[in-house]
Amino acid sequence: MKSVRIAGGLGFYGDSWRPIKTSIERGNVQYVASDHLAELTLAILQKDRQRDPNLGYTRDFAPMLLDLLPIAIPRGVKFILNAGGLNPMAAREVLLGALKKFDMKLKVGVVLGDSVLERLDELQEVGVSLVHMDTGADITTVRERLLFASAYLGARPLVEALDAGADIVLTGRVADAALFLAPMMHQLGWRWDDWDKLAQGIVVGHLLECSGQATGGNFGGDWRSIPNLAHIGYPIAEVWENGDAVISKAPGTGGRVNFDTLREQLLYEVHDPRHYMTPDVDVDMTTLRMEEIGLDEVRVIGAKGRPAPEMLKIVAGYEDGVMGQAMLGYAWPDALAKAQLAAEIIQQQMIEVDLKTEEIVIEYIGYDSIHGPLADPTHAKDLNEVYLRIAVRCADKKEAAKLGRLFPPLALSGPPFIGGAGGMIEPRGLLGIWPTLAPRTVIEEYIRVSVEES
Amino acid sequence: MKKQLVELAHARSGDKGDIANIALFAPDQATYDLLVREVTTERVRTHFAGIVTGKVERYEAPNVLALNFVLHGALNGGASRSLRSDALGKSLSSALLRMEIEV
């Protein structure tokens, strides 16, 4: 029976590609599918593009490919990456330039059409409301502040590029799991209405799209039992023609692939597991079975699919104020009480310098900064040290920067025994996320696929 | 007898916009049945008062012995807008494990 072997690539912009190297060298994979775009990554890329119209892609992809291609080319390994971000054409130019140093000709495919920021008027004219899909709010309130708006595309255009012979496919926003479904469609001859097989493909993609999170990274169970995280292997899937799959990792790598590590990843960022909606299929995860068949080998079978949705998801981002923040550490004894007094001092001075805030968050790092109101107060006594962190949301950078300037004087004129005065932290723009839906037909008519040889 | 969830189960949380999900995993069928009975939508909502501003939904995935909680308004507006240290809600999972249930 025909099968295809796919390696999980990066899980986000900035992730390590060393484990991908191992998957190529020792994992006998044919494809690497790599997810460079978290929800907020497009905001970073939009800022890049505002500075320079030739940017707007994730800049780690070219060094990553230059490092991996010398081992990938002789093995015929192909790449599918959403590293194009907001500017896949610029990413292609960078890649074609970089590829000049390789003798072999490579075909680079590009998928365009996910960015709809310039088309929002047109969408509204044909009756797309663009209301917030969770709250039902009208987009008018944020329309002027939008920085990007991108639709999640499915696997079809990616398959088109692979069918045209692309060795490397660059996309912008596509459903993360579609990066993985594409090589399965290309290799295994599935039809676009083989819903159960598509569902299996999406489940496999979902399991692989977050790099080390499938192989024992960020494991909420017995984390001490996960060996050698320093040399973690990223997940590898073998998927057969009938949809059955086995998840593993390269031999000799750290981490762990078992029922527990994989089921944590299965439900990661999932809402209703009976309806995991993707552009290509509506997946039911509650019918599948995961069976350990060997050390670091889990068979995944039995996901069910229903027809693809009529609507595609768009995620837009809008400017939503600026965050100012500052931190200072206090030592035992009474570390928390000292940090609390410092917080009171700062709050009084904020009023006196007329610092205008829309919101303020006060956290005590070492006590409650991560669990907030759920932190256990019985631990408050006798802490070795506590860091005060104050964060504010302001209308602009100038206002937000006022907060940081209130902290340095605490060193000589506040409560005693400080450490970790790290200097001022630059204010940072905040971004609201606006998820909405649009009929797939109005999105898909703008999809363009091109394949060019280096 | 009361037990804290951390002794019974493990969990992972994730973010989408201002919505977080927490999947809670039982080691066996008996513990799963217990979690289904005790860790109700209402209890989770009360547990996260002060953090979660919207509704809480619960989904069952008995095939992997898991309950999946979807927490609306859980992330101070979402990771890219949040002022919190745990902007992505990565540790909401461990915060759920503080809950005590009757066993």
Boltz contact constraints between the chains, C-beta under 6 A:
constraints:
  - contact:
      token1: [A, 40]
      token2: [B, 79]
      max_distance: 6.0
  - contact:
      token1: [A, 40]
      token2: [B, 80]
      max_distance: 6.0
  - contact:
      token1: [A, 43]
      token2: [B, 80]
      max_distance: 6.0
  - contact:
      token1: [A, 220]
      token2: [B, 10]
      max_distance: 6.0
  - contact:
      token1: [A, 220]
      token2: [B, 11]
      max_distance: 6.0
  - contact:
      token1: [A, 220]
      token2: [B, 12]
      max_distance: 6.0
  - contact:
      token1: [A, 220]
      token2: [B, 93]
      max_distance: 6.0
  - contact:
      token1: [A, 221]
      token2: [B, 10]
      max_distance: 6.0
  - contact:
      token1: [A, 263]
      token2: [B, 64]
      max_distance: 6.0
  - contact:
      token1: [A, 264]
      token2: [B, 12]
      max_distance: 6.0
  - contact:
      token1: [A, 267]
      token2: [B, 23]
      max_distance: 6.0
  - contact:
      token1: [A, 267]
      token2: [B, 66]
      max_distance: 6.0
  - contact:
      token1: [A, 267]
      token2: [B, 68]
      max_distance: 6.0
  - contact:
      token1: [A, 268]
      token2: [B, 12]
      max_distance: 6.0
  - contact:
      token1: [A, 268]
      token2: [B, 14]
      max_distance: 6.0
  - contact:
      token1: [A, 269]
      token2: [B, 14]
      max_distance: 6.0
  - contact:
      token1: [A, 269]
      token2: [B, 16]
      max_distance: 6.0
  - contact:
      token1: [A, 271]
      token2: [B, 70]
      max_distance: 6.0
  - contact:
      token1: [A, 272]
      token2: [B, 59]
      max_distance: 6.0
  - contact:
      token1: [A, 273]
      token2: [B, 59]
      max_distance: 6.0
  - contact:
      token1: [A, 273]
      token2: [B, 61]
      max_distance: 6.0
  - contact:
      token1: [A, 273]
      token2: [B, 68]
      max_distance: 6.0
  - contact:
      token1: [A, 286]
      token2: [B, 61]
      max_distance: 6.0
  - contact:
      token1: [A, 286]
      token2: [B, 63]
      max_distance: 6.0
  - contact:
      token1: [A, 320]
      token2: [B, 81]
      max_distance: 6.0
  - contact:
      token1: [A, 323]
      token2: [B, 83]
      max_distance: 6.0
  - contact:
      token1: [A, 361]
      token2: [B, 83]
      max_distance: 6.0
  - contact:
      token1: [A, 363]
      token2: [B, 85]
      max_distance: 6.0
  - contact:
      token1: [A, 369]
      token2: [B, 85]
      max_distance: 6.0
  - contact:
      token1: [A, 370]
      token2: [B, 85]
      max_distance: 6.0
  - contact:
      token1: [A, 370]
      token2: [B, 86]
      max_distance: 6.0
  - contact:
      token1: [A, 370]
      token2: [B, 91]
      max_distance: 6.0
  - contact:
      token1: [A, 371]
      token2: [B, 95]
      max_distance: 6.0
  - contact:
      token1: [A, 372]
      token2: [B, 51]
      max_distance: 6.0
  - contact:
      token1: [A, 373]
      token2: [B, 50]
      max_distance: 6.0
  - contact:
      token1: [A, 374]
      token2: [B, 95]
      max_distance: 6.0
  - contact:
      token1: [A, 374]
      token2: [B, 98]
      max_distance: 6.0
  - contact:
      token1: [A, 391]
      token2: [B, 83]
      max_distance: 6.0
  - contact:
      token1: [A, 393]
      token2: [B, 83]
      max_distance: 6.0
  - contact:
      token1: [A, 430]
      token2: [B, 81]
      max_distance: 6.0
  - contact:
      token1: [A, 431]
      token2: [B, 80]
      max_distance: 6.0
  - contact:
      token1: [A, 431]
      token2: [B, 81]
      max_distance: 6.0
  - contact:
      token1: [A, 432]
      token2: [B, 81]
      max_distance: 6.0
  - contact:
      token1: [A, 433]
      token2: [B, 17]
      max_distance: 6.0
  - contact:
      token1: [A, 433]
      token2: [B, 78]
      max_distance: 6.0
  - contact:
      token1: [A, 435]
      token2: [B, 17]
      max_distance: 6.0
